[in-house]
Amino acid sequence: MRTITADGLAEIWPAATVVDVRSREEHSTAFIPGSLNIPLDELTSRLADLPNATLYLLCGSGKRSSQAARILTDRGYQTVNVAGGITEWYRAGHPVTYQPAPNPSRQQPGHAPADLRSLLHKLFHRKTP
């Protein structure tokens, strides 16, 4: 199996076709700009989504992308596993796009959100006839 380091990938990126085989949730949190997300468990059903190019496969650390490389190589694709995955890419200081964090709730731990508190207040403090 062919492998490349994060620094090696950075030398050819963004021209390289990077396929991120992490889950959608993992990918949406942080990803290499321009990468294609096809989770490992969807890989065989999404072969048509893969471009006809050398595929640089990555995951969080290299384990899932190694599995993906074996699967795709057996089907005739040219693959290169990115050693250390996005973890090494990040550690080496290469570009990562982050999903904006949702606005933190203003609620205090152990307290219901404000709109729920308002609803509960209305329900329990109704005037009874």
GITADA-V705931 format. One record per residue. N is the residue number from 1. SS is DSSP state (helix for helix, strand for strand, loop for the rest). Layout:
# GITADA-V705931
n ss
N SS
N SS
This chain:
# GITADA-V705931
n ss
1 loop
2 loop
3 strand
4 strand
5 loop
6 helix
7 helix
8 helix
9 helix
10 helix
11 helix
12 helix
13 loop
14 loop
15 loop
16 loop
17 strand
18 strand
19 strand
20 strand
21 loop
22 loop
23 loop
24 helix
25 helix
26 helix
27 helix
28 helix
29 helix
30 strand
31 strand
32 loop
33 loop
34 loop
35 loop
36 strand
37 strand
38 loop
39 loop
40 helix
41 helix
42 helix
43 helix
44 helix
45 helix
46 helix
47 helix
48 helix
49 helix
50 loop
51 loop
52 loop
53 loop
54 loop
55 strand
56 strand
57 strand
58 strand
59 loop
60 loop
61 loop
62 loop
63 helix
64 helix
65 helix
66 helix
67 helix
68 helix
69 helix
70 helix
71 helix
72 helix
73 helix
74 helix
75 loop
76 loop
77 loop
78 loop
79 strand
80 strand
81 strand
82 strand
83 loop
84 loop
85 helix
86 helix
87 helix
88 helix
89 helix
90 helix
91 helix
92 loop
93 loop
94 loop
95 loop
96 loop
97 strand
98 strand
99 loop
100 loop
101 loop
102 loop
103 loop
104 loop
105 loop
106 loop
107 loop
108 loop
109 loop
110 loop
111 loop
112 loop
113 loop
114 helix
115 helix
116 helix
117 helix
118 helix
119 helix
120 helix
121 helix
122 helix
123 helix
124 helix
125 loop
126 loop
127 loop
128 loop
129 loop
